Amino acid sequence: MTPLKAGRRGRRKARPGLDDRQLATTWQAASLLLDYPDEHQPLDLVEDLVADLPAEVADPLTRFLAHRRRTPLRALQEDYVETFDTRRRCTLFLTYFLHGDTRKRGMALLRFKQAYLAADLELDDRELPDHLAVVLEFAATADLQVGRQLLLDHRAGLELLRLSLSDLGSPYADIVVAICVGLPAVSGDDLEMVRRLAAEGPPEEEVGMTPYGAPGFDAALTDPAFGRAGPVDLGLPTLGPTVSTSTSSRRGA
């Protein structure tokens, strides 16, 4: 795997940033390109978005767009499934990197859902709220700062995704590179976490616990913050009309 450079523990290194408009545009374009490839993907719209962006994000997104246009749709779909649905280190579900299919992941997913509900947005019940494309859509169109914080909270997983895609030689690495331009470079505790995840992978499912994705996840059984005991039904809905529900890759880990 690509070597990781050490940074001072606990310190986030600043990098030249994009302004809020450029950041939202970048993340909107990336969200659309990370959706399952089909004939309805708005490639012309994405090209228009990318045309107004600085080279540091426009170049990798343009490379991916060129790949997307020249590759037959069936091959794109097979590659998407092979890349994101069969490799644990290439999942698009951000909480999976830190928590796997464990009770802690259910709690982390609730935080995403609560962030969306606070912005008066709901997800289709086939969607999971931590899918990278959904988080980027939320950040770009609803609340940039809250969306950015959700990405920062899972910065180590996002970096592992970037490294894993790069090691595979996947064209999708360019999309994640563009996403990361708007985030601090990885250092400190996040860097240590990336190293651990690279060596060990996400946590395995805990014995005796219902993995998230089954009806009525058993998270927060005794936590008064959720108002009641017993299974918690996480019905999770599409962010507005622009978020597609066509991709099977968003419908569960």
N, C-alpha and C positions, 0 to 999 in steps of 0.2 A: 504494500500500500504506500501511497505517496508519503514521504517523510513529513513529520510535523515539527515545526520550529517552536522551541520553548519560548515562553513569555513570562513576565513577572507575575507571580501568583496573585490572583484576585484583581488584577488590573486589566481593563479593557483598552486596547490600543485604538485610538481614533484614526480614521482614514478620511480622505477628502470625500465629502458627502454630496448627495443629490438634494435639491430643494424638495419641499413637500409635493409639489406638482409632479416633478420628475419621478420621485419615489412612487407615488400613487400610480403613475402611468406605467412604470416599469413592472410593478407588481400586478397590475391589471393584465398587462400583456403576458406575463409569466403564468398567471392563473389560467388564462385561456389556452395557452400552449401545453399546460400540464394536464388538461382534460384528456379523456380517452379520445383518440383520433377517429373522427368520422367525417362524413361529407358535410356536416353542419358546422364544423369549426370555422369561425370567422377570420380566416387568414388575411383577407384584405383589410379588415379592421385592425388587426394586430400590426400589419405593415404600416398603416397610417399612424398608429401609436408610436411605433419604434422610430419612425422617421424624425420625430421631434426630440429624441433623446440624445444625451452625450454618448460619445463613442465607447466609453467604458462599459456601458450596458447595451448600447445599440449593436455593437459588433457581435457579441455572443448570441444575442437574440436573432440577428440577421442570419448568422450561420445556421442556427437551428431552423429558421424559416425556409432557408434554401434546401436543407435536408428534407423538411416536411413536404415541400412542393415536388421534389423530384422522386420521392420514394412512393411506390404503389401503396394504396391504402391498406390492403390486406397485410403486407409486410410490416407496415407501421403498427397495426393493431397487434400482430403477433409479437413484435418487439416490445411494445408497451406492456403486455401481460408478462412476457418473459423477464423484463427488467424489474417491474415494480411489484408484481404479485408472487414471484417465486424466490425472491432474494430478501432475507430479513434486513440486510444492511442497506437496501435500496427502497424500503417502504416509503410511501408518501404520507403515512400517518405519524405525525410528529411525536405523540405520546408513547408510541410503541418502542422507540429507541430507549427511553429511560425506564419504562415500566413493563414492557412485554404485555402478555395477557394476564395481568394481576389486578388485585383489588386497588392498588395505587393508581393504576391506569384509569379505572373508573372515576376516581376522584379528580384526576387531571382532566378528563373529558368533561366533567361537570363544569369546570372553570371556563372552558371554551364556550359551552352552551350558555352559561350565565353572562358571559361577555356579549354574546350575540343578542340575548334577550334584553339586556340593558340598552342595546341600540334599536330595540323594537324589531328585531329580525328573528325569523324562525327557519329551521331546516326541514326539508322533506325527511320523513321517517326512514328513508333508505340511506340517508347520508350520515357520516360521522363528522363531528365538528372539527377534528384535528387534521383532516386531509389538507395537505399543503395548498392545493388550489383553492379550497374554501377559505382558509385563513387569509390568503393573499387577496381574494375577492373582497372579504370583509374589510381588510386594511385599506384597500384601494377605494372602496365605495362607501364605507360606513364610518369607520373610526381609525384613522391612520395611526394614532399614537397607541391606542389599545392593541391594535393588530400588530404593530411593531413590537410591543412588549411581549405578546404571546410568542412571537418568533424568537425574541431574545431569551425568553425562558426555556426555549428548546434549541438554543444555538448549537449545543454540542451535537444533537441529532442531525441538525441541518448540515453541519460541517461533515459529519460522517457520511451523509448522503452525497454531498459534493465529492468527497474523496473516493467513495465507492463507485460512483458513476464515472469519474475520471479514470479510475483504474480499469474499468470495463471498456473504456473508449466509447462510452455511450454519448450520442449527440445531446441527450438530455442534460449532461453535465453543464453545457453552455447556459441552460436556463437557470440552474442553481447558482452558477457563477454570477449571473446578472442579479439574482435575488440578493446575494450576499454583499454586493457592492453597497447597498444601503444599510448594512449592519456593521458593527465594529468587528475588527479582526479577532479571531479566536485567541485567547490567552488565559493564563491563570487556571482557575478551577475548571473552566470550560475545556481548556486544552487537556487537562488531566482526564476529564470525563471522556473526551474523544478517544484518547489513547486506550482507556479501559474498554469502551464500547468496541473499538477496532479489534481488540484482543479477544474479548469475551462474547460480543454480540449482546442483543437485548436480553433481559431476564426471561427465563423460562416460565411457563404457566405454573402458578402455585397450585399444589395438590389440594383438591377439595373446594376450590373456589370457582364460581361460575365465570367463565371468560366473558369480557364485554363483547356484545354482539348477540348474545342470547337474550330473549325477552325477559325484562325485569331483572336488570343487573343488581347484584346484592351489595353495592357500594353504600357507604354512609348508613349502615344499619342502626347505629346508635348515636350518630352525630346530630345534636339538636339543631344545628344550622340548617338541616334539611327538613325540619318540621315534623317528621314522623319516623317510626321504626318500620322495618320490613323492606322488601325489594323496592328499588327505585326504577320506575319506568322512564328511560331516557329517549322519549320520542324526539327525533332530531331532524329538522326541516330545511328546505333549500333557501339560500340567502337571496331573496328577491328573484325577479324573473330572469336575470342574466346568468345565474349559476345553473349549469346543466345537471340533470340527474341521470344522464344516459350512461355514464361510465360505471361499469361494474366494480372498478377498483376503488370507488369511493364508498361502497355500500357495506363495508366491513373489513376488518383486518384479516 
